Amino acid sequence: MPRPVGRAAGPRPARHRPNLFEAAATHVAACAEADEQRSAEAAEWVSPEALAFGVHELACRAVIALARERDESPQEVARSLLGLPSA
């Protein structure tokens, strides 16, 4: 059965151990949607270090994708997303 778009399907089967990228994607999406429960659940799937690495990797990939889409540098996009003035 397909998972609902934009939402985790709920508790994972006991046999499936989410990897750090699944945890990071779920954690970041939940934070963006202000879903504290889902964010906390995803944070328990992996170690804090692994989650931090996954979030870092997701951020880098997102900035690169937006930079290409906007035809801007990754530096410009990152600063813009954080509300910082241009360097």
N, C-alpha and C positions, 0 to 999 in steps of 0.2 A: 504494500500500500504506500503511495507517495506521501512524503511529509508535507505539511502545510507550508506554504511559502512564507519566509520571514520568521518562522517560529520553530523552535526545537520540538521534536515529536514527543517529548516527555522523557521519562526515565529510559536509559539505554538498556538493552538486553545484557544480562550478566556476562555473556561471552564477548561482547564488544567493548574494548577499552579505548575510549576516545584518545586520539593523538593530540599533540600540543597545538596543531593548527586548527583542529575541530574545537578545542577548548578556547583558543584565542578568538576564533570567528564568532562563536556563540557568546563569549564574554563581551566582546566589543559591540556586537549587535544588540545585546541585552542592555548594555550601558547606554547606547544611543536611543533605545526605546524606553529608558528609565525603568527597566524590569530588574529590580534588585534581586529578586528571588532566583531568576534564571542566571543572572550574572554570578551570584554566589555559588550556585550549583556547578556552573562551568569551571569556576575557579578551583573547585575541589577535584576535578578530573585529573589534574596534573600538578606537579610541584610548582611553587611560586616562581622559581627560576625558569622553568619550562614555559609557564604562562607568559612571563615577561618577554622571553625570546619570541614566542609566537605573536604577541601583540606588537613587538618591535618589527618583526617581519611583515605583518599585516600593514602597519603604518607605512613602511617603506614602499611596499607594493601599491598601496592606495595613492600615495603622493606621486609616484612615477606615473600611474594610470591617469590621474588628474592632470599632471603636467603635460602629458601627451595630448589629452583631450582639449586642454586650454591653450596649447602651444606656448607654454611658459616653462621656466626652469623649475626643477623640484624645489629649489630654495624659495622662489617666489610663491609657489603653491603652499609650502609648509608654513611660511610666515603669514600668508593670507588666512589659512585655516585657523591659525592661532590668534588672529587679530593683531599681528605685529606690523609695524611700518616696514616698508621696503628697505632692504639693506643698501 
